[in-house]
Amino acid sequence: MRENVVWIAPGATQFSCLCECCLDGRGAQGASFLDAVRLATVRGTIKPGSEVAFARCSNGHELTVYRVVRPPNLARQDARPLQIA
């Protein structure tokens, strides 16, 4: 079974991702891509000071969520997280 790893931005406190184990299984079962994505979607939160968190998809697969460490030379001038309008 594939390891589910998700990388999030340094300032993120929420995440939304896809369970790769579910996507692999749905493809093998012949499900449509749209149905597979709906069933594989995982959402969660991570505390601001945490570097790692764990989540489970609706089928019970574990996902490991890591916070990306931003190199010092790429420090952001604006502390707000990126937002898509």
Buried (B, 14 or more C-beta within 10 A) or exposed (E): EEEBEBEBEBEBEEBEBBBBBBBBBBEEEEBEEEEBBEBBBBEBEBEEEEEEBEBEBEEEBEBEBBBEEEEEEEEEEEEEEEEEE
